[in-house]
Amino acid sequence: MKFARALFRHENNQLNLDWPTRLKICIGIARGLAFLHEESRLKIVHRDIKATNVLLDGNLNPKISDFGLARLDEEEKSHISTRVAGTIGYMAPEYALWGYLTDKADVYSFGVVALEIISGKNSNNYMPS
């Protein structure tokens, strides 16, 4: 199941996401990113972490999905200069403005997702009054 549907209550897919469940999902996403950045044989920068790219299994364990924009991060380089790709609103400023990509860009995106998990609101639909 797409996590965004459960979180933002799309269609009739309403799940009761209590605080312990929301915390479990945040921790699961963070562990997934830690694996991609530090534990995987190849260091991977996802470049498009957002709620719609997180799937939930039957036990509501999160799984990071959609690696279409992912890049391999070469250990000997401090950053990758690359053409910007991803979703506006989730991109780290240094990546969105200058194409300066490190694994920290995924951490920034995770922060946006964590705020969405806490608030239950899609950050891209936010309009200040």
C-alpha positions in Angstrom: 0.0 0.0 0.0 1.2 3.5 -0.8 2.1 5.2 2.5 0.9 8.6 1.2 -2.7 7.3 0.7 -2.8 6.1 4.4 -1.2 9.3 5.6 -3.1 11.9 3.6 -6.4 9.9 3.7 -6.8 9.6 -0.1 -9.9 7.8 -1.4 -11.3 5.2 1.1 -7.9 3.9 2.2 -8.0 5.4 5.7 -5.8 3.8 8.3 -5.6 4.9 11.9 -2.0 6.0 12.2 -1.6 6.5 15.9 1.6 8.1 17.3 3.4 4.8 18.0 2.7 3.7 14.4 3.9 7.0 13.0 7.1 6.8 15.0 7.6 3.2 13.8 7.3 4.4 10.2 9.7 7.3 10.7 12.3 4.9 12.3 11.8 2.4 9.5 12.4 5.0 6.8 15.5 6.3 8.6 16.9 2.8 8.9 16.3 2.3 5.2 18.2 5.4 4.4 21.0 4.5 6.8 21.3 1.2 4.9 21.4 2.9 1.5 24.0 5.5 2.7 26.2 3.5 5.0 25.6 -0.3 5.1 25.0 -1.2 1.4 28.0 -2.5 -0.5 27.3 0.4 -3.0 26.5 3.8 -1.4 23.2 4.9 -2.9 21.6 8.4 -2.9 17.9 8.0 -3.6 17.2 11.7 -4.8 13.4 11.4 -4.5 12.5 10.6 -0.9 8.8 11.5 -0.4 5.7 9.9 1.1 4.5 8.6 -2.3 7.8 6.7 -2.6 7.3 4.8 0.6 5.3 1.6 0.6 3.8 -0.1 3.7 3.7 -3.9 4.1 0.9 -5.8 5.9 2.5 -4.9 9.3 2.9 -1.2 8.4 6.7 -1.6 8.0 7.9 1.1 5.5 9.8 0.2 2.4 11.6 2.8 0.3 10.6 2.5 -3.4 11.1 4.1 -6.8 14.9 4.1 -7.4 14.5 5.6 -10.9 16.5 8.7 -10.0 19.0 7.1 -7.6 22.7 7.6 -8.0 25.7 5.7 -6.8 27.8 7.9 -4.5 31.5 7.4 -5.0 33.2 7.2 -1.6 36.3 9.2 -2.6 34.3 12.2 -3.7 32.8 14.7 -1.2 29.9 15.3 -3.5 28.5 14.6 -6.9 27.7 17.5 -9.3 24.7 16.4 -11.3 21.6 17.6 -13.2 18.9 18.2 -10.7 16.1 15.6 -10.5 13.5 15.0 -7.9 10.4 16.6 -6.5 10.2 20.3 -5.6 9.5 20.8 -2.0 11.5 17.7 -0.9 14.9 18.7 -2.4 17.7 20.1 -0.2 18.4 23.7 -1.2 22.1 23.1 -2.1 20.9 20.3 -4.5 18.0 22.2 -6.0 20.0 25.4 -6.6 23.4 24.2 -7.5 23.2 20.4 -8.2 25.4 19.7 -5.2 24.4 16.2 -4.3 25.4 14.2 -1.2 23.6 11.7 0.9 22.6 14.7 3.1 20.0 15.6 0.4 18.1 12.4 1.2 18.3 13.3 4.9 16.8 16.7 4.1 14.0 15.0 2.2 13.4 12.6 5.1 12.9 15.6 7.3 10.2 16.9 5.1 8.5 13.5 5.1 8.9 13.3 8.9 7.0 16.6 9.2 4.3 15.2 7.0 4.0 12.1 9.2 3.7 14.3 12.3 1.2 16.8 10.8 -0.7 14.4 8.6 -0.6 17.0 5.9 1.1 17.1 2.5 3.8 19.7 2.5 3.3 20.5 -1.2 -0.4 21.5 -0.5 0.5 24.0 2.3 -0.6 27.5 1.6 0.2 30.0 4.4 -2.6 32.4 5.3 
